[in-house]
């Protein structure tokens, strides 16, 4: 079984504008598809630092002296680069979301299509699981998670149903689905449950906070002219990336100097978001929601 088929492979690696002797980071190594494409374009003096917090990804690391693999989260990218002797690099690629491997491994709990433990940890050494969120969080906090991270329309009713049902611990996906059955709109079951599971996964892995940390670090880690390519899979991620490239912040308007010039660290390489072709979607349906944005680091002038 294929670990993961990378989305927007050529588009994202093309977007890095790779120099053969450059230093790059693939911060979501996964099955190694993007990393292998980067290595094809690097010369003997080029280097690639690859990160992944999932222990399973280590089995996919190719034997290539130009590649340095670290098991860890991109939240701490700066630390991993400094540890390996790099203060600034030429490009960063992030393919966010859940790999095919995670969806296909029933025991990891990422999908509602199998009866599995409510786990959802990208890093299996992490403490927080989806079961803990479901069974221990207050009704108010559950409502906030489902509304914010899943954009679930009846988040209040959903949270109340979970709290009402958890006198007996809810530990498996089948139990969760049974507990919220009356909240699920008829004819939209899969779409609704996908939102519920997305919200839980984002909370368990603190995904949006991690993305913000990566974007903020990229400003100091990239050389002027260096590129940051980010593939997102839902509107919450895409909005953060779009706003950061456009305004240099996650919310609000860009800062201006005394002359009215906008002060932002990145130039948007693609003003219009890049999405998969019909052919790619036909070959890999899980790429359907992928969106790619590319930013180029501007020389410090602020």
Beta strands, then each sheet from edge to edge (+ up, - down):
strand 1: 23-26
strand 2: 47-52
strand 3: 67-71
strand 4: 89-95
strand 5: 222-232
strand 6: 255-256
strand 7: 262-263
strand 8: 266-268
strand 9: 274-275
strand 10: 291-297
sheet 1: 3+ 2+ 1+ 4+ 5+ 10- 8+
sheet 2: 3+ 2+ 1+ 4+ 5+ 10- 9+
sheet 3: 6+ 7-
end
